[in-house]
Amino acid sequence: MIWILITTCLLTLSIVPPAYLQYASFAPLLSITQKKWVCAGYAVCFMAETLVLIYLFLGGQWSHSIFMFKKLYSLLWIPYFIWAVIIIRPYFFRHIYVFALRTIFMLMLHTFIYYVFYVFIHLGILPVSESFLLYPLELFVYTISYILCLPFLIRYFNEIFRNDHALSTRVYWKYICVLPCLLLAESLFLSPSLSPM
């Protein structure tokens, strides 16, 4: 039971740093009321997802496995994103731009951590016999790493959105958001086909 609680909390917690980046990228443009609404909504999303998943895992409705965690990981970000788009308006295409770039960064960070773990396993630092510990440990390392990178990522988006008024037109963001989306699509759909069999 304790193991289910810990791993579920690690899973839902790992969604929060990218979701926070989605909000913080627009923070200089938001009113105090908007900031409060976004943070309150994020807190509700985190608590609701955590409690529902714990209930489903403990009740046996869903299997508590790495496969299930990976499926959930691809879905848990959706409520945060929808809430940010609803509250932080009228910046839909900028939201797409931030989402695509933060997802690319997330994939890069996960890939880097996987390779580090792979090296550690081959060096005997991480035991293969304890493989059930590796995914929660990876989520923990990923979450800490993302938090450490947040100040640099937030500064990047703040500079673009706040200081460059020449890029503030809706038409510009409508077209520029396509580029990171294409890069994301390439990394999601084409890269797996290049992996060794």
N, C-alpha and C positions, 0 to 999 in steps of 0.2 A: 504493500500500500504506500509506504513512504517513497519507494522507488518511482511509482506512478506519479505521485505528487511532484517529486523533484523534476523528473523528466518532462512532465507536462508544463510545469512552470518555466523550465528552460526553453521549451518550444515556443510558448506564447510570448515570453520575454524577448526572444530573438527577433520577433516581428517589430518590436517597438522602436529600435534605433532608426531603421529606414522610414518608418511612419513618422517619427519625430522630424526627420530631415524633410519630409514632404511639407510639414507645417513650418519648420524653422526657415526654410528657403523663402517664405513669403512674410515672415514675421515683421520686417520693417514696414510693410505695406498695410498691416492690419491694425484695426482698432483694438482697444482693450477688451471690449465685449466679444469680438471675434476670437481673440486669443483664449479667453475664458471658455467659450463654447467649444473650440477645437480641443483644448486640454480635457474638458469634462467629457466630451465624446470619446476621446481616446481612452480615458480611464474606464469608461463604461465598456468599450470594446474589449479592453484587456481583461477586465474582471469577468465579463460574460463569456468570452471564449475560454478562459482558464477554467471557470466553474463548470461549463457545459462539457468540456473535454474530460475533466476529472470524473464527472458523473458518468459519462459514456464509457470511459475506460474501466472505472471501478465496477460499474454495473455489468460489464461484459458485452455490451452492445457492439463495441468496436474493439478490434484487437490492438493491444498495446505493443506495436512493433515498429521497426525502422521504416518498413514499407508504408505503413499508415502515416507515420510522421512526415515522410516525404510528400505524400499526397496532401496532407493537411497544410504543409508549409507553402504549397503552391496556391492555397485558397485563403489562408488566414489574414492576408494583407488587404483583402477586398473591402471589408467594412471600414477600415481606416482610410483607405483611398476615397471611397464614396463620401465619407463624412467630411474629409478635407475639401473635396470638390464642392460639396453643398455649402459649406460655411465660407470658404475662401473663394470669393467670386469677384470679378468675372474673368478668371484666369485659366480657363479650361485647357487651352493649348500649352500654356506654361506648366500646368500640372502634368500633362502628358510628357513634356520635355524632362521635368524633374523625375517623374516615375521611371522613364526609360533609362536615364543615366544612373539613377540610384540602383536600379535592378542590375545593370551592367556591372556596377561596382560591387554589388552583392555577390554576383556570380564569380567575379574575379577573386574576391576575398575568400569565398568558399573553396574555389579551386586551389588557391595558394595554400590554405590550411590543410586541404586534403593531401596535397603533395608533401607538406611538412610531416603530416602524420604517416604517410607512406614511407618516407625516409626513416622516421623514428621507429616504425615497425621493423623495417629491414635491419636497422642498427640494434634492435633488441631493446630499445628504450621503452616502447609500448608493446605489451604482450598481446599476441594474436588470440590467446586463450580467453582474454577478457574483452573480446570484440564488442560485447553488448554495452560496454562502457564508452566505446569510442565515439558513437554518435552524440550522446549527451555532452561528452567532453568537447567535441567539435563545436556544438552549438554554444557552449560556454565561451570557448576561445573566440569564436566568431563574434559573439555579442560584445565581448570586451574590446576586440579589435575594431569593430564598427564604431563603438562609442569613442574610442581614442581618435578615430579619423573624422568624427563629426565636425569639430571646429573648422577643419580645412574645407570640408564639403559645404558647410553652411556659408562660409565666407565666399566661396566661389559663386554660389547661387545668389547670395545677397548683392554681391558686386554687379552681377549681370542684371538683376531685376530692379535694383534701386538706382544705380548710377548711370546706366547707359540708356538715356531717354530716347536716343535714336532708334533703339531696338524695342521700344514699348508699344509698337503698333500690333494690333490683333492679327493682321495679315502676315507680318513677319513670323510670329510664333506659330501660326497655322502651318507654315511651310517648314520652318526650321525644326519643329518637333518630329518631323518625319525621319530625319537622319538618325537620331539615337534609337528610334523605334526599329529602323532597318538593321542597325547594329545589334540590337537586342534579338531580333528575329533570327539573324545569322547565328548568334551565339547559342540560341535555344534549339534551333531546328537543324542547322547544318553541321555544327561542331560534333554532335554525338555520332554522326555518320563517319567521322574521321578517326574516332577512337579505336584502339585495337580490339580485335574480337576475342 
